[in-house]
């Protein structure tokens, strides 16, 4: 494998690493959902995706495949791109729709009523809640009156800011740490306890689901833990 091909493969892998499972808020590469990632000498990229079960929700699957296509298509120098989802009951429909650059409704004609923007935003709001709990758990002080600028720098804080920005929510140093991810309004001190409890529940649920998905993928494809994130 030449240095150019190795670099191109690394660039495609890095691009796929920006794509997240919408429900788990984790990158496809880290979850083991990228089964194959290759780039030929001619610059043609081949990517194969996989999911924990044959019956994973088709809307989630479509989002991930479409996002993976968009991310990899942005890598400079590629001459072609072949991205497909394998081993899924709706893979043929999803793969055709994504390759044709159709939306979810057009791909599932007669079965889907709406595009997936609302679903995507719902999951990002959950990611904001989970991220709030991660940040608050590391604090040794009452978070009710804190701003983002009061929180020590950390990867969790960066991640929280990024998810808030995706939704157009306040994410600068002077903005409140606790806010309603649906409205962007600061959480009133009287409501902080309930808000933080819901944030904690959201985080633990997402992390539990992540563990289940990793385990099911490992069993389905007989993977070792080292093989999960290698593609």
Buried (B, 14 or more C-beta within 10 A) or exposed (E): EEEEBEEBBEBBBEBBBBBBBBBBBBBBBBBBBBBEBBBBEEBBBBBBBBBBEEEBBBBBBBBBBBBBBBBBBEBEEBEEBBBBBEBBEBBEBBBEBBBEEBBBBEBBEEEBEEEBEEBBBBBBBBBBBBBBBBBBEEEEEEBBEBBBEBBEEEEBBEBBBBBBEBBEBBBEEEBBBBBBBEEBEBBEEEEBEEBBEEBBEBBEEBBEBBEEBBEBBBEBBEBEEEEBBEB
